[in-house]
Amino acid sequence: MSYGSQIKQHGALRFAARFVVRQFYKRILRRDYPYRLPTGLVLHCPPGNSFGSEVILSGADVDWGAEQILARFLEPHGAFIDVGAHIGYYSLYMRPLVREVHAFEPDRRNFVWLQRNCAGVAGVVTLPVAVSDR
């Protein structure tokens, strides 16, 4: 999502506030930014991760509302499988809505953040493997 579309969707003032806070954490504090997702869990956005910036700037609407649509189809006693979990955005977004989450992430750089984000969250299993070779 481009800055222009984010400004149009969320408003210039809200976007500017999020941008300033993200830059402060990223450039001055040089640490992750803890962002509370709409379903209640906190995603720690790494300072050098552009997807983390997207989460913050979009207000956790990185896929144009697909998160909310997907969430409506989940069953409380079901499981959510996150293939290519990256830093755990979908895993944490969906976890309060299901019994368990299985998050697969083969890239070791991302898996470190996936583990950090999911540490202490009951019902989340993180696996440092790919689901397929294609």
C-alpha positions, 0 to 999 in steps of 0.5 A: 500500500502506498503512502498516498493510499494510506493517507487517503484511507486513514487520514493525514493526521493519523498517518503523520502521527504513526509515521513520526512514532515509527521513525522515532522507534526506528531511527532514534531508539533503534528498537522494535515497536510494540503494536497492538493488533485489533484482536488484542495481541502485540506484534513487535515490529523490527526497526529495519523491517519494511513490513513492520512499518506497513503494519504500523502505518496502515493500522494493521490493515496491510492486506486491504481488509483481507485480515478482517474477512479471513477472521470471520471464517475462523472457528473458535475450536479450529486451528490456523496454519500460517505458511510463510509466517514472516514475523508473525503478523497473521499468527498473532492477529488470528490467535485469539480467534482459534484454539491453536496456530501453527506458524511455518517460517524457513528464513532464519532472519524472520524466524528469530522475530517470529519466535520473539513475537510468539514467545509466551503466547499459548497455543502458538507453535513456531516451526523453522521449516518450509512447507514445500519446495515449490 
